[in-house]
């Protein structure tokens, strides 16, 4: 696996974690996010008024993570 592939996988993992944290927030609240995905708390709070579709679109179009 070359560095480009590794970087692609790393980005996918981070995006997945951010999306899971957002979904957890919608179902269980910020306390669950703090406990399970503490690194994603700020992201969730910044996007708490967005729909899941908006958040997915935003995450899939991030230039760098």
C-alpha positions in Angstrom: 0.0 0.0 0.0 1.5 3.3 -1.0 1.2 6.6 0.8 -1.6 7.9 -1.4 -3.7 4.8 -0.5 -2.9 5.2 3.2 -3.9 8.8 3.1 -7.2 8.0 1.4 -8.0 5.4 4.1 -7.1 7.8 6.8 -9.4 10.4 5.4 -12.3 7.9 5.1 -11.8 6.8 8.7 -11.9 10.4 9.9 -15.0 11.2 7.8 -16.7 8.0 9.1 -16.0 9.0 12.7 -17.4 12.5 12.2 -20.5 11.1 10.6 -21.0 8.5 13.3 -20.6 11.2 16.0 -23.2 13.4 14.3 -25.7 10.5 14.0 -25.1 9.7 17.7 -25.7 13.3 18.7 -29.1 13.2 16.8 -30.1 10.0 18.6 -28.6 10.3 22.1 -27.4 13.9 22.6 -24.0 15.6 23.2 -23.2 13.6 26.3 -23.0 10.4 24.2 -20.7 12.2 21.7 -18.5 13.4 24.6 -18.2 9.9 25.9 -17.8 8.0 22.6 -16.2 10.5 20.1 -14.7 13.3 22.3 -12.6 14.6 19.4 -15.7 15.2 17.3 -17.6 17.2 19.9 -16.7 20.6 18.3 -17.6 19.4 14.8 -21.0 18.2 16.1 -21.8 21.4 17.9 -20.8 23.5 14.9 -23.2 21.5 12.7 -26.0 20.6 15.1 -28.6 22.5 13.1 -27.8 20.9 9.8 -29.5 17.8 8.3 -27.7 14.6 7.9 -27.7 15.2 4.1 -26.0 18.5 4.6 -23.4 17.1 6.9 -22.6 14.2 4.5 -22.2 16.6 1.6 -19.9 18.8 3.7 -17.8 15.9 4.8 -17.4 14.4 1.3 -16.2 17.7 0.0 -13.6 18.5 2.6 -10.3 19.3 0.8 -8.0 18.3 3.7 -8.5 16.7 7.1 
